[in-house]
Amino acid sequence: MDISSFTDTFDEWIDAALEWVGDNGESLFDYVRWVLEGLYDGIIWLLELPPFYVVAIVVALVGWRLVNAWFAILSGLALMLCFSMGLWSETMSTLALVLTATVLALAIGIPIGIAAGFFTALDRFMEPGLDLIQTLPPYIYLLPAIALLGYGPATALIATVVVAMPPAIRLTSLGIRMTPKAFIELGEASGITPSQMFFKIRLPFALPSIMAGINQSLMMAFGMVVIAGIVGSGGLGETIYGAIRTLDIATSINGAIAIVVLTMVLDRITQSAARLGTGRWHERCRAR
């Protein structure tokens, strides 16, 4: 069998398998789509419920508390800019998509990363898969999701979750493995339980790495939501994609500015929250 024949046969197998999964799991995928879109719509409703200036003030206050006064002023003004460009609804839709996908990615990735940190064989087994996920073009993840879930936010969420998980898994696993052996031996000599070993020794040392994974997952999610605009995800990604199709340069630039605003604001806030949370956790552990 030559290479072309093998490729054609392999493609036929993939198509047949995807068609079989779609036909036999239709009710399951409909339920998954209903849950994902319901969660997404709920977060959008919460974000769009207050007036735009209330959201901007809340973000500014959070920025002032976690970063500094200059960042608070600039973040509030930047969000006002998104409103003045007529992209407030799209900005909130993008924020809802990013938050939903990031929370789902962390809910899956952090437990897997903890397990990989404890079991070296699992970590080695997953390493090629994580490399593959981070190497393949992001568009690849949209195709099977479209076949199983159709166009819409659910497909964008699934693809974004897949892209956002690897950093959380890698850095959580790394953080668990970084616990100094001297502290582990000290805990064992003290007779603490496995749960106490995890929460009082391993987790405090792993927390900075875990928080870095959360931040990286968030950034990966932002990178994917723009691409996901081609599947009707809504938000700024769809706005930019539509502007590109119609050669509307001004709208595409406005959408890009709004994406940059959201990314920078959330990046700085999550980094500062990570530093603050890590410091408080360590103080609490020392107090105990």
C-alpha positions as MATLAB code, in Angstrom:
seq = 'MDISSFTDTFDEWIDAALEWVGDNGESLFDYVRWVLEGLYDGIIWLLELPPFYVVAIVVALVGWRLVNAWFAILSGLALMLCFSMGLWSETMSTLALVLTATVLALAIGIPIGIAAGFFTALDRFMEPGLDLIQTLPPYIYLLPAIALLGYGPATALIATVVVAMPPAIRLTSLGIRMTPKAFIELGEASGITPSQMFFKIRLPFALPSIMAGINQSLMMAFGMVVIAGIVGSGGLGETIYGAIRTLDIATSINGAIAIVVLTMVLDRITQSAARLGTGRWHERCRAR';
ca = [
       0.000    0.000    0.000;
       1.492    3.351   -1.049;
       1.409    6.473    1.078;
      -1.509    8.087   -0.782;
      -3.687    4.978   -0.414;
      -2.887    4.755    3.292;
      -3.713    8.458    3.732;
      -7.048    8.059    1.922;
      -7.929    5.025    4.040;
      -6.953    6.795    7.250;
      -9.054    9.838    6.310;
     -12.032    7.583    5.615;
     -11.643    5.955    9.030;
     -11.540    9.349   10.743;
     -14.620   10.576    8.877;
     -16.517    7.370    9.603;
     -15.556    7.445   13.287;
     -16.595   11.075   13.653;
     -19.882   10.396   11.884;
     -20.556    7.378   14.115;
     -19.825    9.354   17.267;
     -22.071   12.175   16.093;
     -24.959    9.844   15.243;
     -24.767    7.703   18.389;
     -23.955   10.460   20.846;
     -26.300   13.117   19.532;
     -28.306   13.400   22.739;
     -25.139   13.588   24.841;
     -23.623   16.342   22.714;
     -26.915   18.237   22.729;
     -26.834   18.121   26.520;
     -23.192   19.249   26.621;
     -24.018   22.116   24.300;
     -27.015   23.089   26.439;
     -24.902   23.112   29.621;
     -22.032   25.084   28.089;
     -24.219   27.661   26.437;
     -26.332   27.986   29.586;
     -23.223   28.672   31.669;
     -21.928   31.120   29.079;
     -25.270   32.945   28.818;
     -25.503   33.173   32.597;
     -22.105   34.865   32.889;
     -22.951   37.249   30.038;
     -26.182   38.162   31.809;
     -24.296   38.948   35.016;
     -21.736   41.083   33.188;
     -24.297   43.017   31.147;
     -26.788   43.484   34.000;
     -25.114   46.591   35.521;
     -24.423   49.727   33.432;
     -21.040   49.924   31.758;
     -19.730   52.538   34.179;
     -20.473   50.279   37.157;
     -18.368   47.504   35.635;
     -15.581   49.988   34.871;
     -15.657   51.312   38.451;
     -15.607   47.810   39.924;
     -12.627   46.837   37.766;
     -10.873   50.081   38.724;
     -11.451   49.402   42.430;
     -10.121   45.856   42.095;
      -7.111   47.189   40.211;
      -6.492   49.810   42.886;
      -6.691   47.161   45.609;
      -4.442   44.631   43.855;
      -2.089   46.765   41.745;
      -1.987   50.526   42.306;
      -3.921   53.747   41.812;
      -2.442   54.486   38.363;
      -3.488   51.076   37.082;
      -6.980   51.606   38.528;
      -7.392   54.895   36.658;
      -6.000   53.534   33.390;
      -8.065   50.320   33.506;
     -11.267   52.264   34.157;
     -10.538   54.648   31.280;
      -9.619   51.746   28.989;
     -12.972   50.080   29.631;
     -14.699   53.393   28.985;
     -12.874   53.436   25.650;
     -14.384   50.042   24.773;
     -17.837   51.516   25.413;
     -17.108   54.655   23.396;
     -16.130   52.484   20.404;
     -19.561   50.825   20.530;
     -18.109   47.439   21.475;
     -19.265   47.107   25.072;
     -21.596   44.157   24.463;
     -18.951   42.374   22.405;
     -16.327   43.064   25.062;
     -18.501   41.560   27.786;
     -19.282   38.549   25.581;
     -15.560   37.966   25.061;
     -14.897   38.355   28.774;
     -17.659   35.835   29.526;
     -16.222   33.372   27.024;
     -12.688   33.725   28.412;
     -13.784   33.404   32.044;
     -16.009   30.398   31.344;
     -13.351   28.570   29.319;
     -10.592   29.369   31.823;
     -12.608   28.143   34.798;
     -13.439   24.904   32.980;
      -9.814   24.446   31.891;
      -8.562   24.967   35.451;
     -11.211   22.674   36.910;
      -9.900   19.911   34.650;
      -6.228   20.834   34.400;
      -5.272   21.511   38.024;
      -6.431   18.112   39.392;
      -4.692   16.369   36.493;
      -1.548   18.410   37.165;
      -1.632   17.484   40.858;
      -1.900   13.809   39.955;
       0.948   14.158   37.454;
       3.059   15.837   40.109;
       2.650   12.868   42.429;
       3.061   10.175   39.767;
       6.088   10.623   37.515;
       4.894    7.930   35.092;
       1.655    9.853   34.479;
       3.602   13.044   33.882;
       5.843   11.342   31.317;
       2.836    9.734   29.658;
       1.039   13.065   29.254;
       4.069   15.060   28.123;
       3.857   14.104   24.409;
       0.115   14.783   24.389;
       0.563   18.230   25.933;
       3.337   18.976   23.443;
       1.021   17.957   20.615;
      -1.831   20.136   21.878;
       0.417   23.171   22.147;
       2.064   22.554   18.756;
      -0.955   21.981   16.526;
      -2.624   25.037   14.958;
      -5.570   26.164   17.107;
      -7.924   25.873   14.128;
      -7.592   22.091   14.360;
      -9.628   21.958   17.556;
     -12.542   23.799   15.982;
     -13.192   21.170   13.296;
     -14.292   18.177   15.434;
     -16.122   20.523   17.786;
     -18.103   21.916   14.856;
     -18.955   18.390   13.683;
     -20.224   17.360   17.132;
     -21.644   20.589   18.564;
     -22.337   22.760   15.536;
     -21.595   26.466   15.287;
     -21.874   28.683   18.334;
     -20.358   29.474   21.736;
     -20.228   25.826   22.844;
     -17.792   24.965   20.058;
     -15.656   27.982   20.910;
     -15.664   26.996   24.586;
     -14.539   23.427   23.903;
     -11.701   24.549   21.625;
     -10.612   27.243   24.091;
     -10.647   24.816   27.014;
      -8.409   22.409   25.092;
      -5.915   25.175   24.292;
      -5.954   26.623   27.836;
      -5.458   23.351   29.750;
      -1.785   22.484   29.023;
      -0.212   25.417   30.934;
      -2.300   24.641   34.013;
      -1.380   20.948   33.880;
       2.335   21.530   33.266;
       2.879   24.231   35.880;
       0.756   22.525   38.521;
       2.703   19.296   38.049;
       5.971   21.233   38.175;
       4.939   22.995   41.366;
       4.041   19.742   43.129;
       7.398   18.218   42.157;
       9.305   21.309   43.340;
       8.629   20.632   47.030;
      12.039   20.325   48.738;
      12.727   16.804   49.967;
      13.953   18.167   53.290;
      10.501   19.540   54.066;
       8.809   16.316   52.997;
      11.113   14.302   55.236;
      10.482   16.750   58.079;
       6.739   16.314   57.649;
       7.029   12.543   57.597;
       9.183   12.616   60.716;
       6.562   14.789   62.425;
       3.906   12.160   61.739;
       1.511   14.366   59.778;
      -1.227   12.805   57.654;
      -1.070   12.749   53.828;
      -3.704   15.481   53.616;
      -1.718   17.660   56.025;
       1.412   16.956   53.996;
      -0.357   18.200   50.871;
      -2.040   21.304   52.268;
       0.683   22.442   54.678;
       3.867   21.532   52.802;
       3.388   20.632   49.140;
       0.680   23.142   48.221;
       2.409   26.235   49.692;
       5.554   25.458   47.691;
       3.517   24.680   44.566;
       1.213   27.692   44.790;
       3.406   30.189   42.882;
       3.743   27.745   39.993;
       0.015   26.959   40.057;
      -0.864   30.656   39.973;
       1.503   31.143   37.039;
      -0.339   28.316   35.282;
      -3.663   30.049   35.915;
      -2.328   33.252   34.402;
      -0.933   31.428   31.359;
      -4.193   29.564   30.834;
      -6.019   32.884   30.858;
      -3.657   34.310   28.236;
      -4.034   31.216   26.041;
      -7.810   31.549   26.284;
      -7.608   35.154   25.072;
      -5.527   34.051   22.110;
      -8.091   31.422   21.160;
     -11.297   33.462   21.462;
     -10.328   35.638   18.503;
      -9.771   32.571   16.340;
     -13.025   31.072   17.631;
     -14.902   33.988   16.092;
     -15.102   32.031   12.837;
     -17.518   29.540   14.446;
     -20.014   32.157   15.591;
     -18.770   32.503   19.151;
     -19.919   36.092   19.360;
     -17.922   38.825   21.036;
     -14.857   40.564   19.711;
     -13.584   37.504   17.865;
     -16.642   37.421   15.638;
     -16.469   41.205   15.217;
     -12.852   41.050   14.048;
     -13.554   38.077   11.771;
     -16.515   39.864   10.188;
     -14.446   43.012    9.704;
     -11.702   41.028    7.988;
     -14.199   39.430    5.609;
     -15.582   42.846    4.615;
     -12.198   44.631    4.721;
     -13.508   46.966    7.419;
     -10.122   48.039    8.752;
     -11.458   50.532   11.288;
     -13.721   47.996   12.979;
     -10.978   45.371   13.061;
      -8.623   47.854   14.738;
     -11.278   48.806   17.282;
     -11.884   45.143   18.078;
      -8.161   44.521   18.419;
      -7.846   47.462   20.828;
     -10.671   46.079   22.969;
      -8.995   42.648   23.042;
      -5.709   44.244   24.112;
      -7.490   46.198   26.862;
      -9.135   43.078   28.288;
      -5.946   41.045   28.067;
      -3.752   43.622   29.784;
      -6.261   44.376   32.541;
      -6.869   40.735   33.429;
      -3.182   39.862   33.096;
      -2.087   42.511   35.599;
      -4.939   41.755   38.001;
      -4.329   38.002   38.012;
      -0.569   38.440   38.432;
      -1.045   40.765   41.396;
      -3.717   38.504   42.884;
      -1.330   35.557   42.541;
       1.443   37.363   44.411;
      -0.926   38.556   47.125;
      -2.608   35.171   47.509;
       0.703   33.330   47.657;
       2.053   35.653   50.327;
      -1.040   35.320   52.491;
      -1.047   31.530   52.111;
       2.547   31.306   53.253;
       1.837   33.571   56.251;
      -1.115   31.418   57.228;
       0.923   28.233   56.946;
       3.716   29.709   59.089;
       1.170   30.804   61.687;
      -0.093   27.244   61.940;
];
